């Protein structure tokens, strides 16, 4: 996955170059952070190292209702279109392929962040950044060749967004039941909002 962009950058001729010129758009849009909800605020101390970026973050729910956190268990990179050459490391709900026949629709475990509550944690993203890819064998989302900045984004779903039949439950999609609460990945992707930290320069 990570190597796709590096391989494309190294290819020199023929049809392979043409294939690599087709960019793969991101299913997560980091474009209009000025319009993002202020109910959930993400701040991060960002340590930029040669082989990794470490985010020590604080996620605060300043709103009047609970929000639900979930999605990918590790940070995957997508373009940050608010900054030229920027990337965003995101923990989010990614859309589910509709042209694939699923035995069980992908589900994501979620946790509740109640009004006034704070979550603190740490996320490490290796460099070069791992960009999102859908299924094994698919090409990864296209990232800037030499990213200029990075920020952390965490997705959340406001409690009021759920219809009764879509609420988090102990059903992980297999019908077997598990500890914790789950929602369908596709449901989360349709309703999520992003809280993002400030962009930090990556340097040369």
Buried (B, 14 or more C-beta within 10 A) or exposed (E): BBEBBEEBEEEEEEEEEEEBEEEBEBBBEBEEBEEBBEBBBBBBEBEBEEEEBBBBBBBBBEBEEBBBBBBBEEBBBBBBBBBEBBBBBBBBBBEBEEEEEEEEEBBBBBEEBEEEEEBEEEBBBEBBBBBBBBEEEEBBBBBBEEBBBBBBBBBBBBBEBBEEEBEBEEBBBEEEEEEEBBBBBBBBBEBBBBBBBEBBEBEE
